[in-house]
């Protein structure tokens, strides 16, 4: 995992770090070395309990947070803030809790991710849905919050669904892709997939992700 490696490298050099929307803590837990003070936030109770159990032996403080501003921390509290797949990046809050010279690193879902599959079930999506997670928007928001973007990369990756079971599993797990998805509700659409796969091969979609790293200037004007 490229993000996990980069995150681990930066955590090893930090003294006070924050992981926003840690989920169950699975990604943060891959870091071989954590800063002396490491804090993680999470808003969903099942994930909160999982992360607390996972991190207890490593001395990480897990804080319940609604994933909405404000973050429950003082100004300039952290020299590193990380996040993987945040629902939304609140850039002004990230900038506020970073100390001067501090860094934010995150991997985010990119524009129109797996939309070939989404649009197969829902039809064409409006432009605001297709482009709402564009990295250019993240750059603009980070810079508006007073941060300097030092790295920004996007990847578009092949995602193949080889049978109808894989499609159902994905849509039941990633529930926001086709909201309210059930087999009963989309039975007719699902029935068309085996013939399509038999004729054309695996259902091909594209997953998009972008990495952004931003730094808070040493001297804030």
Short mmCIF file of the C-alpha atoms (twelve columns), coordinates in Angstrom:
data_MODEL
# 
_entry.id   MODEL 
# 
loop_
_atom_site.group_PDB 
_atom_site.id 
_atom_site.type_symbol 
_atom_site.label_atom_id 
_atom_site.label_alt_id 
_atom_site.label_comp_id 
_atom_site.label_asym_id 
_atom_site.label_seq_id 
_atom_site.Cartn_x 
_atom_site.Cartn_y 
_atom_site.Cartn_z 
_atom_site.pdbx_PDB_model_num 
ATOM 1   C CA . UNK A 1   0.000   0.000   0.000   1 
ATOM 2   C CA . UNK A 2   1.657   3.225   -1.121  1 
ATOM 3   C CA . UNK A 3   -0.281  5.467   1.257   1 
ATOM 4   C CA . UNK A 4   0.429   3.243   4.256   1 
ATOM 5   C CA . UNK A 5   4.150   3.322   3.505   1 
ATOM 6   C CA . UNK A 6   4.232   7.115   3.192   1 
ATOM 7   C CA . UNK A 7   2.116   7.483   6.326   1 
ATOM 8   C CA . UNK A 8   4.459   5.193   8.249   1 
ATOM 9   C CA . UNK A 9   7.519   7.181   7.176   1 
ATOM 10  C CA . UNK A 10  6.000   10.445  8.373   1 
ATOM 11  C CA . UNK A 11  4.698   8.988   11.630  1 
ATOM 12  C CA . UNK A 12  8.182   7.717   12.443  1 
ATOM 13  C CA . UNK A 13  9.494   11.312  12.329  1 
ATOM 14  C CA . UNK A 14  6.586   12.964  14.178  1 
ATOM 15  C CA . UNK A 15  6.175   13.635  17.896  1 
ATOM 16  C CA . UNK A 16  2.455   14.441  18.071  1 
ATOM 17  C CA . UNK A 17  0.141   13.038  15.377  1 
ATOM 18  C CA . UNK A 18  -3.562  12.815  14.592  1 
ATOM 19  C CA . UNK A 19  -5.359  10.292  12.368  1 
ATOM 20  C CA . UNK A 20  -8.767  11.686  11.341  1 
ATOM 21  C CA . UNK A 21  -11.626 9.231   10.654  1 
ATOM 22  C CA . UNK A 22  -9.465  6.238   11.489  1 
ATOM 23  C CA . UNK A 23  -12.251 3.704   10.890  1 
ATOM 24  C CA . UNK A 24  -11.364 0.584   12.838  1 
ATOM 25  C CA . UNK A 25  -7.747  1.718   12.949  1 
ATOM 26  C CA . UNK A 26  -6.603  -0.870  10.431  1 
ATOM 27  C CA . UNK A 27  -4.451  1.470   8.339   1 
ATOM 28  C CA . UNK A 28  -2.893  3.431   11.205  1 
ATOM 29  C CA . UNK A 29  -2.059  0.113   12.877  1 
ATOM 30  C CA . UNK A 30  0.214   -0.835  9.960   1 
ATOM 31  C CA . UNK A 31  2.726   1.848   10.998  1 
ATOM 32  C CA . UNK A 32  5.794   0.144   12.494  1 
ATOM 33  C CA . UNK A 33  6.487   3.122   14.735  1 
ATOM 34  C CA . UNK A 34  4.049   5.638   16.185  1 
ATOM 35  C CA . UNK A 35  4.851   9.058   17.651  1 
ATOM 36  C CA . UNK A 36  5.071   9.415   21.450  1 
ATOM 37  C CA . UNK A 37  1.648   11.069  21.331  1 
ATOM 38  C CA . UNK A 38  -0.795  9.643   18.777  1 
ATOM 39  C CA . UNK A 39  -4.495  10.423  18.649  1 
ATOM 40  C CA . UNK A 40  -7.192  9.017   16.358  1 
ATOM 41  C CA . UNK A 41  -10.772 10.180  15.802  1 
ATOM 42  C CA . UNK A 42  -13.762 8.139   14.674  1 
ATOM 43  C CA . UNK A 43  -17.486 8.791   14.500  1 
ATOM 44  C CA . UNK A 44  -19.135 5.375   13.970  1 
ATOM 45  C CA . UNK A 45  -19.569 3.513   17.311  1 
ATOM 46  C CA . UNK A 46  -18.682 -0.008  16.054  1 
ATOM 47  C CA . UNK A 47  -15.456 1.308   14.504  1 
ATOM 48  C CA . UNK A 48  -14.760 3.383   17.606  1 
ATOM 49  C CA . UNK A 49  -14.869 0.287   19.810  1 
ATOM 50  C CA . UNK A 50  -12.724 -1.691  17.375  1 
ATOM 51  C CA . UNK A 51  -10.089 1.037   17.165  1 
ATOM 52  C CA . UNK A 52  -9.977  1.473   20.953  1 
ATOM 53  C CA . UNK A 53  -9.384  -2.257  21.430  1 
ATOM 54  C CA . UNK A 54  -6.761  -2.356  18.687  1 
ATOM 55  C CA . UNK A 55  -4.805  0.664   19.893  1 
ATOM 56  C CA . UNK A 56  -4.974  0.173   23.641  1 
ATOM 57  C CA . UNK A 57  -1.703  -1.811  23.780  1 
ATOM 58  C CA . UNK A 58  0.074   0.827   21.650  1 
ATOM 59  C CA . UNK A 59  -0.931  3.820   23.756  1 
ATOM 60  C CA . UNK A 60  -3.015  5.545   21.080  1 
ATOM 61  C CA . UNK A 61  -5.838  7.751   22.344  1 
ATOM 62  C CA . UNK A 62  -9.067  7.194   20.395  1 
ATOM 63  C CA . UNK A 63  -11.525 10.101  20.513  1 
ATOM 64  C CA . UNK A 64  -15.199 9.956   19.551  1 
ATOM 65  C CA . UNK A 65  -15.899 12.683  16.999  1 
ATOM 66  C CA . UNK A 66  -18.812 13.335  14.638  1 
ATOM 67  C CA . UNK A 67  -16.495 13.990  11.669  1 
ATOM 68  C CA . UNK A 68  -17.762 17.568  11.511  1 
ATOM 69  C CA . UNK A 69  -16.104 20.818  12.583  1 
ATOM 70  C CA . UNK A 70  -14.725 21.694  14.978  1 
ATOM 71  C CA . UNK A 71  -12.111 19.086  15.760  1 
ATOM 72  C CA . UNK A 72  -11.920 18.663  19.553  1 
ATOM 73  C CA . UNK A 73  -8.295  19.812  19.799  1 
ATOM 74  C CA . UNK A 74  -6.418  23.026  20.508  1 
ATOM 75  C CA . UNK A 75  -4.866  25.219  17.836  1 
ATOM 76  C CA . UNK A 76  -1.436  24.012  16.755  1 
ATOM 77  C CA . UNK A 77  -1.704  20.728  18.684  1 
ATOM 78  C CA . UNK A 78  -0.163  18.410  16.066  1 
ATOM 79  C CA . UNK A 79  2.910   18.324  13.868  1 
ATOM 80  C CA . UNK A 80  1.320   15.654  11.628  1 
ATOM 81  C CA . UNK A 81  -2.291  15.005  10.602  1 
ATOM 82  C CA . UNK A 82  -3.132  11.990  8.428   1 
ATOM 83  C CA . UNK A 83  -6.337  10.577  7.002   1 
ATOM 84  C CA . UNK A 84  -7.334  7.836   4.576   1 
ATOM 85  C CA . UNK A 85  -10.609 8.085   2.664   1 
ATOM 86  C CA . UNK A 86  -12.184 10.827  4.762   1 
ATOM 87  C CA . UNK A 87  -15.867 11.387  4.095   1 
ATOM 88  C CA . UNK A 88  -14.940 15.050  3.781   1 
ATOM 89  C CA . UNK A 89  -11.697 16.894  4.458   1 
ATOM 90  C CA . UNK A 90  -12.363 19.956  6.633   1 
ATOM 91  C CA . UNK A 91  -9.325  21.921  5.524   1 
ATOM 92  C CA . UNK A 92  -9.758  24.918  7.815   1 
ATOM 93  C CA . UNK A 93  -9.823  22.604  10.828  1 
ATOM 94  C CA . UNK A 94  -6.820  20.644  9.586   1 
ATOM 95  C CA . UNK A 95  -4.897  23.903  9.191   1 
ATOM 96  C CA . UNK A 96  -6.012  25.091  12.634  1 
ATOM 97  C CA . UNK A 97  -4.788  22.039  14.566  1 
ATOM 98  C CA . UNK A 98  -1.464  21.849  12.701  1 
ATOM 99  C CA . UNK A 99  1.482   23.657  14.231  1 
ATOM 100 C CA . UNK A 100 3.507   25.954  11.935  1 
ATOM 101 C CA . UNK A 101 5.694   23.721  9.801   1 
ATOM 102 C CA . UNK A 102 3.347   20.763  10.321  1 
ATOM 103 C CA . UNK A 103 2.142   18.442  7.565   1 
ATOM 104 C CA . UNK A 104 -1.107  16.851  6.473   1 
ATOM 105 C CA . UNK A 105 -1.069  13.656  4.389   1 
ATOM 106 C CA . UNK A 106 -4.175  11.940  3.085   1 
ATOM 107 C CA . UNK A 107 -5.436  9.544   0.459   1 
ATOM 108 C CA . UNK A 108 -8.903  10.401  -0.823  1 
ATOM 109 C CA . UNK A 109 -11.452 8.857   -3.143  1 
ATOM 110 C CA . UNK A 110 -11.218 10.577  -6.511  1 
ATOM 111 C CA . UNK A 111 -13.815 11.699  -9.062  1 
ATOM 112 C CA . UNK A 112 -16.336 9.256   -10.572 1 
ATOM 113 C CA . UNK A 113 -14.804 6.284   -8.773  1 
ATOM 114 C CA . UNK A 114 -16.345 2.991   -10.014 1 
ATOM 115 C CA . UNK A 115 -19.002 5.052   -11.773 1 
ATOM 116 C CA . UNK A 116 -19.291 2.561   -14.634 1 
ATOM 117 C CA . UNK A 117 -20.969 0.240   -12.131 1 
ATOM 118 C CA . UNK A 118 -22.903 3.011   -10.386 1 
ATOM 119 C CA . UNK A 119 -24.340 4.250   -13.676 1 
ATOM 120 C CA . UNK A 120 -25.216 0.713   -14.782 1 
ATOM 121 C CA . UNK A 121 -27.677 0.641   -11.891 1 
ATOM 122 C CA . UNK A 122 -28.656 4.303   -11.531 1 
ATOM 123 C CA . UNK A 123 -28.202 5.759   -14.990 1 
ATOM 124 C CA . UNK A 124 -26.053 8.789   -15.863 1 
ATOM 125 C CA . UNK A 125 -24.996 10.841  -12.850 1 
ATOM 126 C CA . UNK A 126 -24.967 14.656  -12.846 1 
ATOM 127 C CA . UNK A 127 -21.666 16.456  -13.328 1 
ATOM 128 C CA . UNK A 128 -21.519 17.532  -9.685  1 
ATOM 129 C CA . UNK A 129 -21.540 13.860  -8.627  1 
ATOM 130 C CA . UNK A 130 -18.922 12.890  -11.196 1 
ATOM 131 C CA . UNK A 131 -16.505 15.713  -10.364 1 
ATOM 132 C CA . UNK A 132 -17.236 16.472  -6.718  1 
ATOM 133 C CA . UNK A 133 -14.083 14.756  -5.437  1 
ATOM 134 C CA . UNK A 134 -11.635 16.178  -7.942  1 
ATOM 135 C CA . UNK A 135 -8.069  16.735  -6.656  1 
ATOM 136 C CA . UNK A 136 -8.094  20.264  -8.049  1 
ATOM 137 C CA . UNK A 137 -10.891 21.065  -5.596  1 
ATOM 138 C CA . UNK A 138 -8.827  19.642  -2.740  1 
ATOM 139 C CA . UNK A 139 -5.849  21.780  -3.752  1 
ATOM 140 C CA . UNK A 140 -7.974  24.919  -3.868  1 
ATOM 141 C CA . UNK A 141 -9.530  24.195  -0.467  1 
ATOM 142 C CA . UNK A 142 -6.170  23.437  1.144   1 
ATOM 143 C CA . UNK A 143 -4.628  26.628  -0.223  1 
ATOM 144 C CA . UNK A 144 -7.656  28.676  0.830   1 
ATOM 145 C CA . UNK A 145 -7.067  27.392  4.376   1 
ATOM 146 C CA . UNK A 146 -3.494  28.705  4.247   1 
ATOM 147 C CA . UNK A 147 -1.651  25.458  3.493   1 
ATOM 148 C CA . UNK A 148 1.004   24.845  0.838   1 
ATOM 149 C CA . UNK A 149 0.329   21.773  -1.324  1 
ATOM 150 C CA . UNK A 150 3.654   19.988  -1.753  1 
ATOM 151 C CA . UNK A 151 2.417   16.795  -3.449  1 
ATOM 152 C CA . UNK A 152 -0.746  15.912  -5.373  1 
ATOM 153 C CA . UNK A 153 -1.149  12.735  -7.427  1 
ATOM 154 C CA . UNK A 154 -4.127  10.867  -8.846  1 
ATOM 155 C CA . UNK A 155 -4.419  7.292   -10.113 1 
ATOM 156 C CA . UNK A 156 -7.176  5.630   -12.138 1 
ATOM 157 C CA . UNK A 157 -7.077  1.870   -11.601 1 
ATOM 158 C CA . UNK A 158 -8.828  -1.043  -13.294 1 
ATOM 159 C CA . UNK A 159 -11.474 -2.767  -11.186 1 
ATOM 160 C CA . UNK A 160 -12.892 -6.002  -12.606 1 
ATOM 161 C CA . UNK A 161 -16.061 -7.735  -11.436 1 
ATOM 162 C CA . UNK A 162 -15.901 -11.329 -12.688 1 
ATOM 163 C CA . UNK A 163 -19.310 -12.582 -11.556 1 
ATOM 164 C CA . UNK A 164 -22.614 -11.333 -10.227 1 
ATOM 165 C CA . UNK A 165 -21.699 -12.391 -6.680  1 
ATOM 166 C CA . UNK A 166 -18.782 -9.947  -6.679  1 
ATOM 167 C CA . UNK A 167 -21.096 -7.117  -7.765  1 
ATOM 168 C CA . UNK A 168 -23.626 -7.889  -5.024  1 
ATOM 169 C CA . UNK A 169 -20.915 -8.185  -2.381  1 
ATOM 170 C CA . UNK A 170 -19.367 -4.861  -3.397  1 
ATOM 171 C CA . UNK A 171 -22.649 -2.950  -3.437  1 
ATOM 172 C CA . UNK A 172 -23.743 -4.405  -0.102  1 
ATOM 173 C CA . UNK A 173 -20.398 -3.488  1.469   1 
ATOM 174 C CA . UNK A 174 -19.848 -0.052  -0.107  1 
ATOM 175 C CA . UNK A 175 -23.399 1.047   0.609   1 
ATOM 176 C CA . UNK A 176 -23.079 4.646   -0.617  1 
ATOM 177 C CA . UNK A 177 -22.336 3.650   -4.214  1 
ATOM 178 C CA . UNK A 178 -25.938 2.629   -4.980  1 
ATOM 179 C CA . UNK A 179 -27.922 3.905   -1.977  1 
ATOM 180 C CA . UNK A 180 -30.567 1.481   -0.762  1 
ATOM 181 C CA . UNK A 181 -29.226 -1.370  -2.905  1 
ATOM 182 C CA . UNK A 182 -30.880 -4.748  -2.362  1 
ATOM 183 C CA . UNK A 183 -31.024 -7.786  -4.612  1 
ATOM 184 C CA . UNK A 184 -34.815 -7.605  -4.641  1 
ATOM 185 C CA . UNK A 185 -34.884 -3.932  -5.633  1 
ATOM 186 C CA . UNK A 186 -32.415 -4.379  -8.514  1 
ATOM 187 C CA . UNK A 187 -33.260 -7.938  -9.513  1 
ATOM 188 C CA . UNK A 188 -33.974 -7.127  -13.172 1 
ATOM 189 C CA . UNK A 189 -30.739 -5.157  -13.573 1 
ATOM 190 C CA . UNK A 190 -28.737 -7.917  -11.893 1 
ATOM 191 C CA . UNK A 191 -30.241 -10.553 -14.187 1 
ATOM 192 C CA . UNK A 192 -28.742 -8.776  -17.201 1 
ATOM 193 C CA . UNK A 193 -25.192 -8.988  -15.864 1 
ATOM 194 C CA . UNK A 194 -24.380 -12.706 -16.429 1 
ATOM 195 C CA . UNK A 195 -25.203 -12.469 -20.131 1 
ATOM 196 C CA . UNK A 196 -23.130 -9.302  -20.442 1 
ATOM 197 C CA . UNK A 197 -20.169 -10.924 -18.673 1 
ATOM 198 C CA . UNK A 198 -20.468 -14.069 -20.769 1 
ATOM 199 C CA . UNK A 199 -20.343 -11.989 -23.959 1 
ATOM 200 C CA . UNK A 200 -17.840 -9.275  -22.976 1 
ATOM 201 C CA . UNK A 201 -15.837 -10.695 -20.077 1 
ATOM 202 C CA . UNK A 202 -15.526 -9.141  -16.603 1 
ATOM 203 C CA . UNK A 203 -17.450 -5.945  -15.906 1 
ATOM 204 C CA . UNK A 204 -14.781 -3.251  -16.076 1 
ATOM 205 C CA . UNK A 205 -14.868 -0.138  -13.894 1 
ATOM 206 C CA . UNK A 206 -12.207 2.297   -12.767 1 
ATOM 207 C CA . UNK A 207 -11.354 3.206   -9.195  1 
ATOM 208 C CA . UNK A 208 -9.875  6.671   -8.673  1 
ATOM 209 C CA . UNK A 209 -7.761  7.781   -5.729  1 
ATOM 210 C CA . UNK A 210 -5.612  10.816  -5.073  1 
ATOM 211 C CA . UNK A 211 -2.857  11.539  -2.596  1 
ATOM 212 C CA . UNK A 212 -2.436  15.034  -1.224  1 
ATOM 213 C CA . UNK A 213 0.260   16.354  1.075   1 
ATOM 214 C CA . UNK A 214 0.084   19.904  2.387   1 
ATOM 215 C CA . UNK A 215 2.283   21.878  4.748   1 
ATOM 216 C CA . UNK A 216 1.456   24.713  7.121   1 
ATOM 217 C CA . UNK A 217 3.956   27.562  6.642   1 
ATOM 218 C CA . UNK A 218 6.458   28.124  9.430   1 
ATOM 219 C CA . UNK A 219 5.350   31.735  9.702   1 
ATOM 220 C CA . UNK A 220 1.611   32.305  9.401   1 
ATOM 221 C CA . UNK A 221 0.784   35.721  7.967   1 
# 
